[in-house]
Amino acid sequence: MNTKYLLHCLTLVAVLVAAPQLALGQDVLGDTLPFSGASLHLKLYADPGSDGRLNSFTTQPTNTGNQNLFLVTQEGHVHEINDNGAGQGNSTEWFDYDDAIDVAVPGSNDAYKLSGSSGQNGLQGIAFHPEFATNGKFYSTAMVNAPSSNAGFNYLGNSIRGSGVNWEGVVAEWTYNSGSGQVDPNSYRELFRVQAPVNDHPLKLPAFDPYAESGDENYGLLFVAHGDANNQNGLNNAQDTMGALGKFLRINPLEDTANSNPYSVPGTNPFVNDPNTLDEIYTLGHRNPHTYSFAQDANGDSQIIVGEIGRNNIEEVNVLQAGGNYGWGPREGTFVHKQQNNSGGYGIGNDIELLPSDEWQNGYTFPSAQYDHVGMGVGGQAIAGGVVIDNGSDPALQGEYIFADFSTASGHAYQVSFDDLINAKTTLANGESPSLLTQAFVSRLMLTLDDDGDGDIDATADNFKSLFGEPRTDVRFGMGVNGEVYVSSKRTGNVYLVTNTTTIPEAPLLVLSVNGVTGATSIENRAAGEDTQLDGYLITSASDSLVPGNLNSFGSTFGPDWTLSNPGPNSLGELNLVGDSTIAGDSSVDLGAIYEFNPTEIGQAEPTLVFEYNVPGAGTRTGLVEFVGRRNNVVLLVDPETGEAAIQNQSIFDIEIDGYLVTSDSSALDPTGWESLETSEGNGWTESNPAATHIGELNLADTLALLGGSELISLGALFDFDGIGVDQDLEFEFHLAGGDTITGIVQYGALSLTSGDFNGDGDVDGVDFLTWQRDNLSASELSDWQSNYGQSASQAAAGTAVPEPTSLGLLLVALTSLACSQRRKGILRP
């Protein structure tokens, strides 16, 4: 489990258990939504012309060979966007809904035509059948004008049209004629319509599972989302099991001619043959399942992730489970929703309260992730569901679900781990407490914009509102056939490519190497034989940890065409407006001691940096940031070639420890090669049931002093370096005597226990002296180097001393054993 996820879970438990009744607008979750350090780099990709209500994206099945993007607009048009090979898209109209209706239903056809394009009107989306290459069929969801009479139409569910409601949703089939290269208007066939009591939260998007193959349960089945049509009131439409409102529906959309039905219902639907529930229902209890997408997990199973707009307090990310009830309107997020049974309007006192202790009896499924409105009122925030990035394009985004807030409030872009979403605990078994529910940790993304497609960054912001200069953004996310991400905005009327999600071959990823002790910083190209050109770079620090006065600029290295760009403690960068420079493969450029870190206690992490650079013609990339040299922590050093391991206090602080724990999910530990402190030190150290998944010790009677910058203490060959199926996945924690448990750092590399062998290569030589200078090591360490100069590890091993435990004899209180059977419990438990 990821640490930030664990901390979020603990915060949520505290909120659920301890908070008083909560009123509208409070920060009900206490979620800080910090920046992750990753970014989305947007580039203007396509302009669909006069259409501005850009509503959804889709692609054709891969077996068609068509790799183009299809954009659906509320004006009723489908645009096919073809990449021109130079990173730009050419948009052409592929389909016009109302024009086709004029042919399909000539004469008086208002009841078939779009209800408009403003608000939630118009064409919502299309979905290509998985056998589109041979049958040419696709399906549309649209809001059309309500007819004067319901006669002749097929309505799904028991909902009725409310007074003054002038629209209804329709799901329809169309057929594309590959011979003419056009949609056949006369192929129009309605599957069903849905009436709504109010003009809000209507029919949403259609979709087929893109990962389903012939023979899979989902293959050929159409999912359709429908909002609750509640207009902010507390009606229970989403809980009405005989209605389509507030539901996800799943059908086989092909005409069931044998039974004279416009479609059929798969026998695997969760409520088939339940007389009290529509067979078409896949899940229920949804308020406004605005946008959704599919992603494939590690087992190859498809997961449906929904961005679900809340009411006054909570925005939700839900992962669908067949038959799940997602709680609206009795629930909003992980809270009781105090429903108001008024017929319209926003309601008064429409607040939330904590879940009751017997919540398990209700059988609801809760969000996999959520965030609150942080003081905003009704409509202040609205989630736009996104996509999971899984094409290896950007390590900082790999395996992350990307989404945003599109209304008038924050306009932020977010990310959350896909694995954490699907592993969140969202249901309660009999007797379980609500405090056991968990949600994945949400963090924010930075944004950049190339608004003219020339490869230069024209704007940088922490939200879409500022990036686009609009009061709200109305963004939507889409994914291309190669896993690249697109963003549209109804405010700008444009389509943008997220360039750092493309899989076009690019220059090697550069690394910003930072020594946290000396501040020495360099840009490294570690790809041998592969040069990288760049014409700009930017280093940012949210903690003002940069020292621009120490910069060894590109101007001094490469020439006067490089210009500093507003250097300061939070931002440092340079631009070349007339050309570029090359960092050769397997080389580096020294930037000087531009980083400053003055820790006040051990374990305090180095302030993070974000490193971005621009490759001409390829756009901006987020480089890696790597801290080297001594760390402000106790480090477990592991040699993956020999299995040898040792611990070292690399900080400047003298500490005493009375326990440690090493864990491995892949069973990469070897207790037989482990040299415990019980064996080497004695003095009260006690082993705790070592196994391939965990090794640890504690001391109930004494402590071990680890002086700042002290020598290594060997733990023997505890890493099973030649084990089958093992990973370099060790995690290390230690306990300060009389204090807290701290998560240490694990580093892999060559390991030597020879005093003075600072680079760990087994020899004490001139290279170690350079390391001593670079890492600003101590005078005593220089003395070790002088004493052992010229020796190898085998020569010096006999004289290598291990520090003795302290004689203070401080007693360890409240620890009696290590909880080695579980990992990530936060402390070395009694």
C-alpha positions in Angstrom: 0.0 0.0 0.0 1.2 3.4 -1.0 2.1 5.7 2.0 0.0 8.6 0.9 -2.9 6.3 0.4 -2.5 5.0 4.0 -2.3 8.5 5.4 -5.5 9.4 3.5 -7.3 6.3 4.9 -6.3 7.2 8.4 -7.5 10.8 7.9 -10.8 9.4 6.6 -11.2 7.1 9.5 -10.7 10.1 11.9 -13.3 12.1 10.0 -15.9 9.3 10.0 -15.4 8.4 13.7 -14.8 11.8 15.3 -16.4 14.6 13.3 -19.6 16.3 14.5 -22.6 16.9 12.2 -21.4 18.7 9.2 -23.0 21.7 7.5 -23.0 22.9 3.9 -19.7 24.2 2.6 -17.4 22.7 5.3 -14.2 21.0 4.3 -15.8 17.7 5.3 -13.0 15.4 4.3 -10.0 17.5 5.4 -8.4 16.6 2.1 -5.5 18.8 1.1 -5.2 17.5 -2.5 -1.4 18.3 -2.7 0.4 18.6 -6.0 1.9 15.3 -7.2 4.8 16.8 -9.0 3.5 15.5 -12.4 2.1 17.7 -15.2 -0.1 17.5 -18.2 1.4 19.3 -21.2 -1.4 20.4 -23.6 -0.9 21.4 -27.2 -3.5 22.8 -29.5 -4.4 19.9 -31.7 -7.6 20.5 -33.7 -10.3 23.2 -34.2 -13.7 21.7 -35.2 -14.9 25.0 -36.6 -18.1 26.6 -35.6 -19.1 23.9 -33.1 -18.2 24.9 -29.6 -20.1 22.4 -27.4 -17.5 19.7 -27.5 -19.0 16.9 -25.5 -17.3 13.5 -25.9 -14.6 11.5 -27.7 -14.5 8.0 -29.1 -12.5 5.8 -31.5 -13.4 2.9 -33.8 -12.6 -0.7 -32.9 -8.9 -1.5 -33.7 -10.0 -4.1 -36.3 -11.2 -1.3 -38.6 -7.6 0.0 -39.0 -8.9 3.5 -38.5 -6.8 5.3 -35.9 -8.6 8.6 -36.1 -10.2 10.4 -33.2 -14.0 11.0 -33.3 -15.4 14.1 -31.5 -19.1 14.5 -30.7 -20.6 17.9 -30.2 -23.9 18.9 -28.7 -24.7 20.7 -31.9 -25.3 17.3 -33.4 -22.1 16.8 -35.3 -19.5 14.0 -35.2 -16.0 15.2 -36.4 -13.3 12.8 -37.5 -9.9 14.1 -36.6 -7.0 12.8 -38.6 -3.5 13.3 -37.4 -1.4 15.0 -40.1 1.8 13.4 -39.0 3.2 16.7 -37.7 1.4 16.6 -34.3 -1.7 18.4 -35.5 -5.2 17.1 -36.3 -7.4 17.9 -39.3 -11.1 17.9 -38.4 -13.8 17.0 -41.0 -17.5 16.4 -40.4 -18.3 12.7 -40.4 -22.0 12.8 -39.4 -24.8 15.4 -38.9 -27.6 14.1 -36.6 -30.4 16.5 -37.5 -29.6 16.3 -41.3 -29.8 12.5 -41.1 -33.1 12.8 -39.2 -34.6 15.0 -41.9 -34.0 12.1 -44.3 -34.9 9.3 -42.0 -38.1 10.9 -40.7 -39.3 13.4 -43.4 -42.0 15.9 -42.7 -43.1 16.7 -39.1 -40.1 15.4 -37.2 -39.6 17.7 -34.3 -40.0 14.8 -31.8 -36.9 13.2 -33.5 -34.7 16.2 -33.7 -32.2 17.5 -31.1 -33.7 19.6 -28.3 -30.9 22.2 -28.8 -27.2 22.4 -27.9 -27.1 24.6 -24.8 -26.9 23.2 -21.2 -27.4 19.5 -21.2 -29.2 19.4 -24.6 -28.2 17.9 -27.9 -26.1 14.9 -29.0 -24.4 13.3 -26.1 -22.2 10.6 -27.6 -21.7 7.7 -30.0 -20.3 4.2 -29.7 -19.1 2.0 -32.5 -20.2 -1.6 -32.3 -17.1 -4.0 -31.9 -18.1 -5.5 -35.3 -18.4 -2.1 -37.0 -15.9 -3.2 -39.6 -18.4 -5.7 -41.0 -21.8 -4.5 -39.8 -21.2 -0.7 -39.9 -23.4 -0.1 -36.8 -22.9 2.6 -34.2 -25.2 3.9 -31.5 -26.1 7.4 -30.4 -27.5 8.9 -27.2 -29.2 12.3 -27.7 -31.7 14.7 -26.0 -34.5 15.3 -28.4 -37.8 17.3 -28.4 -40.5 15.7 -26.4 -43.4 14.5 -28.6 -47.0 15.7 -28.3 -48.0 12.1 -27.9 -46.1 9.0 -26.6 -47.9 6.7 -29.1 -45.5 4.7 -31.2 -42.4 5.2 -29.1 -40.7 2.6 -26.9 -40.2 4.0 -23.4 -38.0 2.3 -20.9 -38.9 2.4 -17.2 -41.7 4.0 -15.3 -40.6 7.6 -15.3 -43.0 10.2 -16.6 -42.4 13.6 -18.3 -42.8 16.4 -15.8 -44.8 19.6 -16.3 -42.9 22.0 -18.6 -40.3 19.4 -19.5 -39.6 19.7 -23.2 -37.0 17.0 -23.9 -36.4 13.3 -23.5 -33.5 10.9 -24.1 -33.3 8.5 -27.0 -30.8 5.7 -27.8 -30.7 4.9 -31.5 -28.9 2.7 -34.0 -27.3 3.9 -37.3 -25.5 2.1 -40.0 -22.4 3.3 -41.9 -22.2 2.4 -45.6 -18.5 1.6 -46.3 -19.2 1.7 -50.0 -20.5 5.3 -50.1 -18.3 6.3 -47.1 -21.4 7.8 -45.4 -23.9 7.1 -42.7 -27.1 5.8 -44.2 -29.8 8.1 -42.8 -32.6 5.5 -43.5 -30.8 3.1 -41.1 -32.1 5.1 -38.1 -33.7 2.8 -35.6 -34.7 3.7 -32.0 -34.0 1.3 -29.2 -35.7 3.1 -26.4 -36.6 6.5 -24.9 -36.5 7.7 -21.3 -38.8 10.4 -19.9 -37.7 12.8 -17.2 -39.6 14.6 -14.5 -37.4 17.7 -14.7 -34.9 19.2 -17.2 -31.7 18.0 -15.4 -29.2 15.1 -15.3 -30.5 13.4 -18.5 -29.3 10.6 -20.7 -25.5 10.4 -20.8 -22.9 8.5 -22.8 -23.0 5.1 -24.6 -20.0 2.8 -24.7 -18.8 -0.7 -25.5 -16.0 -2.3 -23.5 -13.0 -1.8 -25.8 -11.1 -4.7 -24.1 -13.8 -7.3 -24.5 -13.1 -10.0 -27.1 -15.4 -12.4 -28.8 -16.6 -14.8 -26.1 -16.2 -12.4 -23.2 -19.2 -11.5 -21.2 -19.1 -7.8 -22.2 -18.5 -8.4 -25.9 -21.1 -6.6 -28.0 -22.9 -5.2 -25.0 -23.8 -1.6 -24.9 -23.5 0.4 -21.7 -25.7 3.5 -21.3 -25.5 5.9 -18.4 -28.5 8.0 -17.3 -28.6 10.7 -14.7 -31.3 10.9 -11.9 -33.3 13.8 -13.5 -33.5 15.3 -10.0 -32.7 19.0 -10.6 -30.9 19.2 -7.2 -33.9 17.9 -5.2 -34.1 14.9 -3.0 -36.3 12.6 -5.1 -35.4 9.0 -5.0 -35.3 8.4 -8.8 -31.9 6.7 -8.6 -33.3 4.1 -6.1 -36.4 3.4 -8.1 -35.6 -0.1 -9.5 -38.4 0.1 -12.1 -37.0 3.2 -13.6 -34.0 4.0 -15.8 -33.1 7.3 -14.0 -29.9 7.2 -12.0 -28.7 3.9 -13.5 -26.1 2.3 -15.7 -27.9 0.1 -18.3 -26.5 -2.8 -20.2 -28.1 -4.3 -23.3 -27.4 -6.1 -26.5 -28.3 -3.4 -29.0 -28.7 -5.5 -32.1 -32.3 -6.0 -33.1 -33.9 -9.0 -31.5 -36.0 -10.0 -34.6 -36.9 -13.4 -33.2 -38.9 -11.8 -30.3 -39.8 -8.6 -32.2 -37.8 -6.5 -29.8 -35.6 -3.5 -30.7 -32.8 -5.0 -28.5 -32.3 -7.8 -26.0 -31.1 -8.1 -22.4 -28.1 -10.3 -21.7 -28.9 -13.1 -19.3 -25.8 -12.2 -17.2 -27.3 -8.8 -16.2 -27.5 -8.8 -12.3 -31.2 -8.2 -12.0 -32.5 -10.4 -14.8 -35.8 -12.2 -13.8 -36.2 -10.0 -10.7 -39.8 -8.9 -11.0 -39.1 -5.7 -9.0 -36.2 -4.5 -11.1 -35.7 -3.6 -14.7 -33.6 -6.3 -16.4 -31.6 -3.6 -18.2 -30.1 -2.2 -15.0 -26.4 -2.9 -14.4 -25.9 -0.6 -11.4 -28.1 1.9 -9.6 -27.9 4.8 -7.1 -26.2 7.3 -9.4 -26.8 11.1 -9.3 -25.1 12.4 -12.4 -22.7 9.8 -13.9 -21.3 12.5 -16.1 -18.4 10.7 -17.9 -16.9 7.3 -17.7 -14.2 5.1 -19.3 -12.8 1.6 -19.3 -9.4 0.4 -18.1 -7.8 -3.0 -17.9 -6.3 -4.2 -14.7 -3.3 -6.4 -14.1 -5.5 -9.5 -14.4 -6.8 -8.4 -17.8 -10.2 -7.6 -16.4 -12.1 -4.5 -17.6 -13.0 -1.9 -15.0 -15.5 0.9 -15.5 -14.5 4.1 -13.8 -17.1 6.8 -13.4 -16.7 10.5 -12.6 -19.9 11.2 -10.7 -21.0 14.8 -9.9 -22.2 15.3 -6.4 -24.6 17.8 -4.9 -23.4 20.2 -2.2 -20.5 18.4 -0.7 -18.8 15.5 -2.5 -17.5 14.6 -5.9 -17.0 10.9 -6.5 -14.9 8.5 -8.5 -16.8 5.2 -8.7 -15.6 1.8 -10.0 -18.6 -0.1 -11.1 -19.5 -3.5 -9.7 -22.4 -5.4 -11.4 -25.5 -5.0 -9.3 -23.9 -2.3 -7.1 -26.1 0.4 -5.5 -24.0 3.6 -5.3 -26.3 5.2 -2.7 -27.7 8.4 -4.2 -29.9 10.0 -3.0 -29.8 8.6 0.6 -26.0 8.9 0.4 -23.5 11.5 -1.0 -20.0 10.1 -0.9 -19.3 8.4 2.4 -21.9 10.5 4.2 -25.7 10.3 4.8 -27.4 12.8 2.5 -30.3 14.6 4.2 -32.8 14.6 1.4 -35.3 17.3 0.8 -38.5 16.1 -0.8 -39.2 19.4 -2.6 -40.2 19.3 -6.3 -37.4 21.5 -7.5 -34.7 24.1 -6.7 -31.6 23.5 -4.8 -33.2 22.8 -1.4 -32.5 24.4 2.0 -30.3 22.7 4.5 -29.3 20.1 2.0 -26.5 18.8 4.1 -24.8 15.6 5.2 -24.2 13.6 8.3 -22.0 10.8 9.4 -22.8 7.2 8.4 -24.5 5.2 11.2 -22.7 2.3 12.9 -25.1 -0.2 11.3 -24.5 1.2 7.8 -23.6 -2.3 6.5 -27.3 -3.2 6.6 -28.0 -0.9 3.7 -25.8 -2.6 1.2 -24.5 0.5 -0.6 -21.3 0.7 -2.6 -19.2 3.8 -1.8 -16.7 5.8 -3.8 -13.3 4.5 -4.6 -12.1 8.2 -4.4 -13.8 11.4 -3.4 -13.0 15.1 -2.8 -15.1 17.8 -1.2 -16.3 21.2 -2.2 -14.0 23.0 0.3 -16.4 25.9 1.2 -18.1 26.1 -2.2 -21.9 26.1 -2.4 -24.2 24.2 -4.7 -22.8 23.7 -8.1 -19.4 25.0 -7.0 -17.5 21.9 -8.2 -18.3 19.3 -10.8 -16.1 16.3 -11.8 -15.2 15.5 -15.3 -14.3 11.8 -15.4 -11.1 10.9 -17.2 -9.0 8.0 -18.3 -6.2 5.7 -17.1 -2.8 6.2 -18.7 -1.3 2.8 -19.5 1.0 3.2 -22.5 4.3 3.9 -20.8 4.5 7.4 -22.1 5.3 9.3 -18.9 6.5 7.4 -15.8 4.9 10.0 -13.5 1.5 9.3 -15.1 1.8 5.6 -15.8 -1.1 3.7 -14.1 -2.8 6.9 -13.0 -6.4 7.9 -13.5 -6.5 11.4 -14.8 -9.6 13.6 -14.4 -10.6 17.2 -13.6 -13.1 19.7 -12.2 -14.9 21.5 -14.9 -17.3 24.0 -13.3 -16.8 27.5 -11.9 -14.8 26.5 -8.8 -11.3 25.2 -8.9 -10.8 23.9 -12.4 -8.0 21.6 -11.1 -6.7 18.6 -12.8 -6.2 15.5 -10.6 -4.6 12.1 -10.6 -5.2 9.0 -8.6 -3.6 5.5 -8.7 -5.7 3.1 -10.8 -4.6 0.2 -8.5 -5.6 2.1 -5.4 -9.0 2.8 -7.0 -9.8 -0.8 -7.7 -8.3 -1.9 -4.3 -10.2 0.6 -2.2 -12.7 -0.9 0.3 -16.1 0.4 -0.9 -18.6 -2.1 0.6 -19.3 -3.3 4.1 -19.8 -6.9 5.1 -22.2 -7.9 7.9 -21.3 -6.1 11.1 -18.4 -4.0 9.7 -17.9 -0.5 10.8 -18.0 2.5 8.3 -14.6 3.4 9.5 -13.2 0.4 7.5 -14.1 2.1 4.2 -11.1 3.4 2.3 -10.6 5.8 -0.7 -7.7 6.2 -3.0 -5.5 9.3 -2.5 -6.2 12.2 -4.8 -3.5 14.7 -5.8 -3.3 17.6 -8.2 -1.5 18.1 -11.5 0.2 21.1 -13.0 -0.7 22.2 -16.5 1.1 23.7 -19.4 -0.3 24.9 -22.7 1.1 25.4 -26.2 -1.8 27.3 -27.6 -0.6 27.6 -31.1 1.0 24.2 -31.7 4.5 25.6 -32.3 6.2 23.6 -29.6 6.7 26.5 -27.1 5.0 26.7 -23.8 2.6 29.7 -23.8 1.0 29.3 -20.4 1.6 27.4 -17.1 -1.1 27.1 -14.5 -2.3 24.9 -11.7 -5.9 24.8 -13.0 -7.7 24.8 -16.3 -9.5 28.0 -15.6 -6.3 30.0 -15.4 -4.7 28.0 -18.2 -7.6 28.9 -20.6 -8.4 32.2 -19.1 -12.1 31.2 -18.7 -14.5 31.4 -15.7 -15.2 27.7 -16.1 -13.6 25.1 -18.4 -16.1 22.4 -19.3 -13.3 20.1 -20.1 -13.7 16.5 -21.3 -11.1 13.7 -21.7 -10.7 11.2 -24.4 -8.2 8.6 -25.4 -6.7 7.7 -28.8 -6.0 4.2 -30.1 -2.4 4.4 -28.8 -3.4 5.4 -25.3 -2.7 9.1 -25.8 -4.9 11.5 -24.0 -7.0 14.4 -25.5 -8.7 17.2 -23.7 -11.5 19.4 -25.1 -13.1 22.5 -23.8 -16.6 23.9 -24.5 -15.2 27.3 -23.6 -12.3 27.5 -26.0 -14.0 25.2 -28.6 -10.7 23.4 -29.2 -9.2 20.0 -28.9 -5.8 19.6 -27.2 -3.3 16.7 -27.3 -1.6 15.9 -24.0 1.9 15.6 -25.5 3.5 13.7 -22.6 1.0 10.9 -23.0 2.0 10.1 -26.6 4.1 7.1 -27.5 5.9 8.7 -30.4 9.6 7.9 -30.0 11.3 10.8 -28.2 14.7 11.7 -27.0 15.9 9.9 -23.9 14.5 11.2 -20.6 16.9 13.6 -18.9 17.6 13.3 -15.2 18.1 16.2 -12.7 20.7 14.9 -10.3 20.6 16.7 -6.9 22.9 16.3 -3.9 20.8 17.1 -0.9 23.8 17.8 1.2 26.0 20.0 -1.0 23.3 21.3 -3.3 25.4 20.2 -6.3 23.0 19.8 -9.3 23.4 18.5 -12.8 21.3 17.6 -15.8 22.3 14.1 -16.9 21.7 12.2 -20.1 22.2 8.5 -19.1 21.3 7.0 -22.5 24.6 6.0 -24.0 24.9 6.9 -27.7 21.6 8.9 -27.7 21.9 12.7 -27.8 19.1 15.0 -26.6 18.5 18.5 -27.9 16.8 21.0 -25.8 16.0 24.7 -26.1 14.7 25.4 -22.6 14.4 23.9 -19.1 12.6 24.8 -15.9 13.2 23.7 -12.4 10.5 24.6 -9.8 10.4 24.3 -6.1 7.3 24.7 -4.0 9.5 25.1 -0.9 11.8 27.9 -2.2 14.8 25.6 -2.1 16.6 27.0 -5.1 19.6 29.2 -5.0 19.9 31.0 -8.3 23.0 32.9 -7.3 25.0 29.6 -7.5 23.8 28.8 -11.0 26.4 27.7 -13.5 24.2 28.7 -16.5 23.8 27.2 -19.9 24.8 30.6 -21.1 28.3 30.0 -19.7 28.4 26.4 -20.9 26.8 26.6 -24.3 26.9 30.3 -25.3 25.1 33.6 -25.1 21.9 32.5 -26.9 20.7 31.1 -23.6 18.8 33.5 -21.4 17.8 33.2 -17.7 14.0 33.4 -17.2 13.1 35.2 -14.0 15.2 33.2 -11.6 14.1 32.9 -7.9 14.0 30.5 -5.0 10.9 28.8 -6.4 11.7 28.8 -10.1 14.9 28.6 -12.2 15.1 28.2 -15.9 16.7 29.2 -19.2 15.5 29.6 -22.7 17.2 29.6 -26.1 15.0 31.6 -28.5 17.3 31.2 -31.6 18.5 27.6 -31.4 19.1 24.6 -29.2 21.9 22.7 -27.5 22.8 19.1 -27.3 23.5 17.0 -24.2 25.4 14.0 -25.5 24.5 10.5 -24.4 26.1 9.4 -21.2 27.1 12.9 -20.2 26.0 15.7 -17.9 25.9 19.5 -17.6 26.8 20.9 -14.2 24.4 23.6 -12.9 26.3 24.3 -9.7 25.1 24.2 -6.1 21.6 25.5 -6.8 19.8 23.5 -4.2 19.5 24.2 -0.5 18.2 21.9 2.2 18.6 22.5 6.0 16.7 19.7 7.8 15.7 20.1 11.4 15.2 16.4 12.2 16.1 13.0 10.7 13.7 11.6 8.2 12.6 15.0 7.0 12.4 14.6 3.2 14.3 16.8 0.8 11.9 19.4 -0.6 10.8 18.1 -4.0 11.7 19.7 -7.3 9.9 19.5 -10.7 12.2 19.4 -13.7 10.8 20.0 -17.2 12.6 20.6 -20.5 11.6 21.3 -24.0 12.8 19.2 -27.0 12.4 21.1 -30.3 9.6 19.6 -32.4 8.7 17.2 -29.6 7.3 19.4 -26.9 7.8 19.7 -23.2 8.8 16.6 -21.2 8.9 16.1 -17.4 12.3 14.8 -16.5 13.2 12.6 -13.6 14.6 14.1 -10.3 17.0 12.0 -8.4 18.6 12.8 -5.1 22.2 11.5 -4.7 24.8 11.5 -2.0 24.1 11.3 1.7 20.4 11.4 2.6 18.7 12.8 5.7 17.7 9.4 6.9 18.9 5.9 7.9 19.5 4.1 4.7 19.4 0.3 4.0 22.1 -0.3 1.4 21.6 -3.5 -0.6 24.0 -5.0 -3.1 21.8 -6.8 -5.6 24.8 -8.8 -6.9 25.8 -10.4 -3.6 22.7 -9.9 -1.4 24.8 -8.1 1.2 23.0 -5.4 3.1 23.9 -2.7 5.7 22.3 0.2 7.5 23.8 3.6 7.8 22.7 6.9 9.3 23.6 9.3 6.5 22.0 12.3 8.2 23.8 14.9 10.3 21.8 13.9 13.4 23.0 11.5 16.1 20.2 9.0 16.9 19.5 5.9 19.0 17.3 3.1 17.7 15.7 0.2 19.4 14.0 -1.6 16.5 13.9 -2.0 12.7 11.8 -3.9 10.2 12.6 -4.9 6.6 9.7 -6.3 4.4 9.3 -7.6 0.9 6.0 -8.4 -1.0 7.9 -10.7 -3.4 9.6 -12.8 -0.6 13.0 -11.4 -1.6 14.5 -11.8 1.9 16.8 -14.6 3.0 16.8 -15.2 6.7 19.6 -17.8 6.4 22.0 -15.1 5.1 20.9 -12.5 7.6 23.4 -11.4 10.2 21.2 -10.0 13.0 22.1 -7.5 15.6 21.2 -10.3 18.2 24.1 -12.2 16.7 26.6 -9.4 16.1 25.7 -7.1 19.0 23.8 -9.0 21.6 23.0 -6.5 24.4 19.2 -7.2 24.4 18.5 -7.4 20.6 15.9 -10.0 19.8 15.0 -11.5 16.4 11.3 -11.6 15.6 10.3 -14.6 13.5 12.2 -13.9 10.3 10.8 -15.1 7.0 11.1 -14.4 3.3 8.6 -11.5 3.6 9.9 -9.8 6.8 13.0 -9.5 8.9 13.2 -7.4 12.0 14.5 -7.0 15.6 13.9 -5.0 18.7 15.7 -4.2 21.9 13.7 -4.0 25.1 16.7 -3.3 27.3 19.1 -1.1 25.4 19.5 1.0 22.2 21.9 1.3 19.3 23.6 4.6 18.7 23.8 5.7 15.1 25.9 8.8 14.9 25.3 11.2 12.0 27.4 10.1 9.0 28.5 6.9 10.8 29.9 3.8 9.1 27.9 1.0 7.8 26.5 -1.7 10.1 26.3 -5.1 8.3 23.1 -7.1 8.3 24.7 -9.9 6.2 23.4 -11.3 2.9 19.7 -10.8 3.7 18.6 -10.1 0.1 17.8 -13.2 -1.9 19.6 -11.8 -5.0 19.3 -15.0 -7.1 15.8 -16.0 -6.0 13.3 -16.8 -8.7 10.6 -14.2 -9.1 11.9 -11.8 -6.5 11.9 -8.1 -7.0 13.9 -5.1 -5.6 10.9 -4.2 -3.5 12.4 -4.0 0.0 10.9 -1.5 2.4 12.7 -0.4 5.6 11.4 1.1 8.9 13.2 1.9 12.1 12.1 3.0 15.5 13.7 5.9 17.4 14.3 5.1 21.1 11.5 6.9 22.9 10.2 8.3 19.7 8.5 7.5 16.4 8.8 4.9 13.7 10.4 6.4 10.6 10.3 5.0 7.1 13.9 4.7 6.0 15.4 4.7 2.5 16.4 1.6 0.5 19.2 2.0 -2.0 20.5 -0.7 -4.4 24.1 -0.8 -5.7 27.6 -2.0 -5.1 28.3 -2.3 -1.3 31.5 -2.3 0.6 32.0 -2.3 4.4 35.6 -0.9 4.0 36.1 2.3 5.8 37.0 5.1 3.3 35.3 3.2 0.4 32.7 6.0 -0.1 31.5 4.9 -3.5 31.1 1.3 -2.5 33.1 -0.2 -5.3 35.3 -2.4 -3.0 38.5 -0.3 -3.4 39.7 2.7 -1.4 41.2 5.0 -4.0 41.2 8.5 -5.5 37.6 8.2 -6.7 36.6 8.0 -3.0 38.4 11.2 -2.3 36.4 12.9 -5.0 33.2 11.4 -3.4 34.3 12.8 0.0 34.7 16.2 -1.5 31.4 16.1 -3.5 29.3 14.8 -0.6 30.8 17.1 2.0 31.8 14.2 4.3 33.4 14.6 7.7 37.0 14.9 8.8 36.9 11.5 10.5 35.8 10.0 7.2 38.8 11.6 5.5 41.0 10.0 8.1 39.4 6.6 7.4 40.2 7.1 3.7 43.8 8.0 4.5 44.2 5.0 6.7 42.8 2.5 4.2 44.0 4.1 1.0 45.0 1.4 -1.5 43.2 -1.4 0.3 40.4 -3.6 -1.1 37.4 -4.8 0.8 39.0 -8.2 1.5 42.2 -6.6 2.9 40.3 -4.2 5.2 37.4 -6.4 6.3 39.3 -7.8 9.3 39.8 -4.3 10.7 36.4 -2.9 10.0 34.7 -1.9 13.3 31.0 -1.9 14.0 29.8 0.8 16.4 28.9 -0.5 19.9 25.5 0.1 21.4 25.1 3.1 23.7 25.7 2.7 27.4 22.8 4.9 28.3 20.6 1.9 28.6 17.3 3.7 27.8 14.4 1.4 28.2 12.0 0.9 25.3 8.5 1.6 26.4 5.3 0.2 24.8 7.1 -2.2 22.4 7.3 -5.9 23.2 7.5 -7.5 19.7 7.5 -6.7 16.0 4.4 -7.2 13.9 6.3 -8.8 11.2 3.3 -10.6 9.6 1.9 -7.4 8.2 3.5 -4.5 6.4 2.9 -0.7 6.4 1.2 -0.6 9.8 2.9 2.7 10.6 4.8 1.6 13.7 6.7 -1.5 14.9 3.8 -2.8 16.8 3.7 -4.6 20.2 
